[in-house]
Amino acid sequence: MIPSQLAGAVTGIGSLPYTSPVEAVRAIADCCPEIPFWPQLPQLSERETVIGQGLGILADFVEPRAGGYGYQVKPGRIDAVIEALHNSAGCLTPADSAGFPVFEESIKRPMFPSAIAVKGQIEGPVTLATYLFYRDRAFLADSSPFSAVAFHIAQIACWQIERLQRSDLPVLMFVDEPALCLDEAVSKGIPQERRLSALSSIFEDIRARGAFSGLHCCAQRPFDRMCVADPDILSFDAHQGLEEFFSSRSALEFLDRGGWVAYGLVPTSSDLSALRPGSIFSRWLVAASLARDPQDLAQSTIITATCGLGLLAPPAVIESFQIAADVGAMIRKLAPGTSQPTWRTGGKGEKRPPGSSPSS
């Protein structure tokens, strides 16, 4: 069971705008100490992007496509690509994931004394296979290359779990699948059922290793597909899709069987000055009340931004997390039997608990 103390807790989707891994981890310790995550740093390196991290072991065999998105297998290297994917050990390296070893060391010190769980993340097989091409044909169009990609992603997830479990805390392992919303991601692609089956298998691997599985999709909200994949936690853009979520039969059935939700209620924007945590909470409360008992729903709720924050300026990141923390504190008060949140540093350096902002 996911720890009930996580009700109302805040975490990040993955990316942050820092170029220093140490600075990024410090920001995480300040902003989401209950569910810290290792930071992806796309402004540090192209290899730090979510697609780049999934392709780390293929760096010698692929190149950016000319005149299109994604990466093309170099001439004569397709066999080497398939072999590398099937032989993957799932290791992330400092060259493509500089924040991971710094995060590991920070756990040992410890920098996260209030942590209830730790979080990892990686791009999912559907999305990665949409970005990989051989002779201008996406890997998602062919069962064999797609299976190799899915195996590789499962290995990355399991490698992270093994490392993060050294913290002696529950591990939340998220798979990011924006391409899941596409009805026809590629011409004559493999069937949707095959894509969802591959995702389900990865979530089974995650659970078999004692971790909790999460599925994030910040594009259109394909709730039916997300629920068929059967993660433990759904993560989506709730700023755009909150009411749609609570009107989805699949989503309500997911909640009824004990699923958790990471609501992306804070938009990924450089200007959050018009947002009020109290208004965000009220919107969530009204929508939740129309679907189920909001007290029950509050007990399985995590708060996030709508997507990664890697393209924002650092001050906007701090503001985003603070708004999320304020909303989370209100939800935590609603959930019966949960402990009070830990204190965090306010925007002007003062110590205050989330939810105590005059703007809320």
C-alpha positions in Angstrom: 0.0 0.0 0.0 1.2 3.5 -0.8 1.8 5.3 2.5 -1.2 7.3 3.6 1.1 10.0 4.9 1.6 11.0 1.3 -1.9 12.5 1.1 -1.5 16.1 0.0 2.3 15.7 -0.6 4.1 17.5 -3.4 6.5 16.1 -6.0 7.9 17.1 -9.3 7.4 15.6 -12.8 11.2 15.4 -13.4 12.9 18.3 -15.2 14.2 21.4 -13.5 16.0 24.4 -15.2 19.2 24.3 -13.2 22.6 23.6 -14.8 24.1 22.5 -11.4 22.9 19.2 -10.1 23.8 20.3 -6.6 21.6 23.4 -6.9 18.8 21.3 -8.3 18.8 18.8 -5.4 18.9 21.6 -2.9 15.8 23.1 -4.5 14.1 19.8 -4.3 15.0 19.5 -0.6 13.4 22.9 0.0 10.4 22.5 -2.2 9.2 18.9 -2.0 10.9 17.2 1.0 8.2 14.5 1.4 8.6 13.0 -2.1 12.0 14.1 -3.4 12.9 13.1 -6.9 16.1 13.0 -8.9 16.3 16.0 -11.3 16.5 15.9 -15.0 18.5 18.9 -16.3 17.7 19.6 -20.0 19.5 23.0 -19.9 22.7 21.3 -18.8 22.8 19.0 -21.8 20.8 17.7 -24.7 21.4 14.2 -23.3 19.5 15.3 -20.2 16.2 15.5 -22.0 13.8 12.7 -21.4 14.3 11.4 -24.9 18.0 11.8 -24.7 18.2 9.8 -21.4 16.3 6.9 -22.9 18.7 6.9 -25.9 21.9 7.1 -23.9 23.1 3.6 -24.9 22.4 4.3 -28.5 24.4 7.5 -28.8 26.9 5.9 -31.2 24.2 4.4 -33.4 21.7 7.2 -34.0 21.6 10.8 -35.1 19.1 13.6 -35.2 16.8 13.3 -38.2 17.3 15.8 -40.9 14.0 17.7 -41.6 12.0 16.0 -38.9 11.6 15.2 -35.2 13.3 12.4 -33.4 16.4 10.3 -34.2 17.4 8.2 -37.1 19.4 5.0 -36.9 22.7 5.5 -38.8 23.1 3.4 -42.0 24.1 -0.1 -41.3 23.6 0.1 -37.5 20.1 -1.3 -37.0 21.4 -4.7 -35.8 23.6 -2.9 -33.3 20.7 -0.9 -32.1 18.5 -3.9 -31.5 21.3 -5.8 -29.8 22.1 -2.8 -27.5 18.5 -2.5 -26.5 18.1 -6.2 -25.8 21.3 -6.3 -23.8 20.5 -3.1 -21.8 21.3 -3.2 -18.1 19.2 0.0 -17.7 22.1 2.1 -16.2 21.9 5.8 -16.3 25.3 7.6 -16.4 26.4 11.0 -15.2 26.8 12.0 -18.9 23.0 11.8 -19.4 21.7 12.0 -15.9 24.0 14.1 -13.8 21.3 14.7 -11.1 20.9 11.0 -10.3 24.3 10.4 -8.4 24.0 13.7 -6.6 20.5 12.8 -5.5 21.8 9.4 -4.3 24.5 11.1 -2.2 22.0 13.6 -0.9 19.8 10.7 0.4 22.7 9.3 2.3 23.7 12.5 4.1 20.7 12.9 4.6 19.2 16.0 3.0 15.7 14.7 3.1 14.8 14.0 6.8 11.1 14.5 6.1 11.0 12.1 3.1 8.1 9.6 3.1 9.0 8.2 -0.3 11.4 8.9 -3.2 10.6 9.2 -6.9 12.2 8.2 -10.1 11.1 8.7 -13.7 11.8 7.7 -17.3 10.2 8.3 -20.7 7.9 5.4 -21.7 8.3 2.9 -24.6 5.5 4.3 -26.7 6.9 7.8 -26.7 10.5 6.7 -27.2 9.5 4.4 -30.0 7.7 7.3 -31.6 11.0 9.3 -31.7 13.2 6.5 -33.0 13.3 5.9 -36.8 14.9 3.4 -39.2 14.7 4.4 -42.8 12.1 7.0 -41.9 9.9 4.4 -40.3 9.2 4.8 -36.6 10.0 2.0 -34.2 6.4 2.1 -33.1 5.5 0.8 -36.6 7.2 -2.5 -36.0 6.7 -5.0 -33.2 10.3 -6.2 -33.0 12.0 -2.8 -32.5 9.2 -1.7 -30.2 9.6 -4.8 -28.0 13.3 -4.0 -27.8 12.6 -0.4 -26.7 10.1 -1.7 -24.1 12.6 -4.1 -22.6 15.2 -1.3 -22.4 12.8 1.0 -20.6 11.8 -1.7 -18.1 15.5 -2.2 -17.4 16.0 1.5 -16.7 13.0 1.5 -14.4 14.3 -1.5 -12.5 17.8 -0.1 -12.3 16.5 3.1 -10.7 14.4 1.1 -8.2 17.3 -0.9 -7.1 19.4 2.2 -6.5 16.6 4.3 -4.9 15.6 1.5 -2.5 18.9 1.9 -0.7 17.2 4.9 0.9 15.0 2.4 2.8 12.0 4.4 1.7 9.1 3.4 -0.6 9.9 4.1 -4.3 7.5 5.7 -6.7 8.6 4.9 -10.3 6.9 7.0 -13.0 6.8 6.3 -16.7 6.2 9.4 -18.8 4.0 8.8 -21.9 2.8 11.9 -23.7 2.5 9.9 -27.0 -0.1 7.7 -25.3 -2.7 10.2 -26.3 -2.1 9.8 -30.1 -4.6 7.7 -31.9 -2.3 7.0 -34.8 1.2 8.0 -33.6 2.7 6.5 -36.8 1.2 5.2 -40.1 0.3 1.5 -39.7 1.7 1.5 -36.2 1.4 -1.5 -33.9 -2.1 -1.8 -32.3 -3.0 0.3 -29.2 -3.6 -2.9 -27.3 0.1 -3.9 -27.9 1.3 -0.6 -26.7 -0.8 -0.8 -23.5 0.3 -4.4 -22.9 3.9 -3.3 -23.0 3.2 -0.5 -20.5 1.3 -3.0 -18.2 4.3 -5.3 -18.3 6.6 -2.6 -17.2 4.3 -1.7 -14.3 4.3 -5.4 -13.3 8.1 -5.4 -13.3 8.0 -2.3 -11.1 5.7 -3.8 -8.6 7.6 -7.1 -8.6 10.6 -5.2 -7.3 8.6 -3.7 -4.5 8.0 -0.2 -5.9 4.9 1.7 -6.9 4.2 2.5 -10.5 3.1 5.8 -11.9 2.0 6.8 -15.3 2.3 10.5 -16.4 0.7 11.9 -19.5 0.6 15.7 -19.8 -0.8 15.8 -23.3 -4.5 15.1 -24.0 -5.9 13.1 -21.2 -6.4 9.5 -22.5 -7.9 8.3 -19.2 -9.3 5.1 -20.7 -5.9 4.0 -22.0 -4.1 5.1 -18.9 -6.4 3.0 -16.7 -6.1 0.0 -19.0 -2.3 0.1 -18.4 -3.1 -0.3 -14.7 -0.5 1.8 -12.8 -0.7 2.5 -9.1 -0.7 6.3 -9.7 -2.2 8.4 -12.5 -0.5 11.7 -13.2 -2.0 14.2 -15.6 -2.6 17.9 -16.5 -5.4 18.6 -14.1 -5.2 22.3 -14.8 -6.8 21.5 -18.2 -8.5 18.1 -17.5 -9.7 18.0 -13.9 -13.4 18.0 -14.6 -12.9 15.6 -17.5 -11.1 13.2 -15.1 -13.9 13.1 -12.6 -16.5 12.5 -15.4 -14.5 9.5 -16.8 -15.9 6.1 -15.9 -12.5 4.5 -16.3 -11.0 7.1 -13.9 -13.7 6.6 -11.3 -13.3 2.8 -11.5 -9.5 3.4 -11.0 -10.2 5.4 -7.9 -12.7 2.9 -6.6 -10.1 0.1 -6.7 -7.7 2.2 -4.6 -5.7 4.1 -7.2 -3.8 7.2 -6.3 -3.7 10.4 -8.4 -1.0 13.0 -8.9 -3.1 16.0 -9.9 -1.1 18.5 -12.1 -3.0 21.5 -10.8 -0.3 24.1 -11.2 0.2 25.1 -14.8 3.8 25.0 -16.1 4.1 28.8 -16.7 6.6 31.5 -16.1 3.8 33.8 -14.7 1.8 32.4 -11.8 0.9 35.7 -10.3 -2.8 35.3 -10.9 -3.1 31.9 -9.3 -4.5 31.5 -5.8 -4.0 28.2 -4.0 -7.5 28.6 -2.3 -9.1 28.9 -5.7 -7.3 25.9 -7.0 -8.3 23.8 -4.0 -11.9 25.0 -4.3 -12.0 23.9 -7.9 -10.6 20.5 -6.9 -13.1 20.2 -4.1 -16.2 21.0 -6.2 -15.1 18.6 -9.0 -14.3 15.8 -6.5 -17.5 16.3 -4.6 -19.6 15.7 -7.8 -17.8 12.3 -8.3 -17.1 10.8 -4.8 -16.6 11.7 -1.2 -13.8 14.3 -1.4 -12.4 13.2 2.0 -11.9 9.7 0.6 -10.3 11.1 -2.5 -8.0 13.4 -0.5 -6.5 10.4 1.1 -5.0 9.2 -2.2 -4.0 12.6 -3.7 -0.6 14.0 -4.6 -0.1 17.5 -6.1 2.3 18.4 -8.9 2.8 20.9 -11.7 1.2 20.0 -15.0 4.5 19.0 -16.5 8.3 19.3 -16.1 9.7 22.7 -15.1 12.9 22.4 -17.1 12.3 25.4 -19.4 11.2 27.9 -16.7 13.4 30.3 -14.7 14.4 29.1 -11.2 12.3 31.7 -9.4 9.2 30.4 -11.2 10.1 26.9 -10.1 10.1 27.9 -6.5 6.8 29.7 -6.9 5.3 26.7 -8.6 6.3 24.3 -5.9 5.0 26.8 -3.2 1.6 27.0 -4.8 1.5 23.2 -5.0 2.5 22.9 -1.4 -0.3 25.3 -0.3 -2.9 23.4 -2.2 -1.5 20.1 -0.9 -1.8 21.4 2.7 -5.5 22.1 2.2 -6.1 18.7 0.8 -4.1 17.1 3.7 -6.4 18.9 6.2 -9.4 17.4 4.4 -8.0 13.9 4.5 -8.8 12.3 7.9 -6.0 10.9 10.0 -3.1 12.4 8.1 -0.2 14.2 9.9 0.4 17.9 9.5 2.9 18.9 6.8 6.5 19.7 7.4 7.6 23.3 7.5 9.2 24.8 4.4 11.1 28.0 3.5 8.8 30.7 2.2 9.6 32.9 -0.7 11.2 35.6 1.4 13.2 33.2 3.6 10.6 33.0 6.4 9.7 29.6 7.7 6.0 28.8 7.4 3.8 25.7 6.8 2.3 25.3 3.3 -1.2 26.7 3.2 -0.4 29.7 5.5 0.1 32.1 2.7 -2.1 35.2 2.8 -2.8 34.6 -0.9 -4.4 31.3 -0.2 
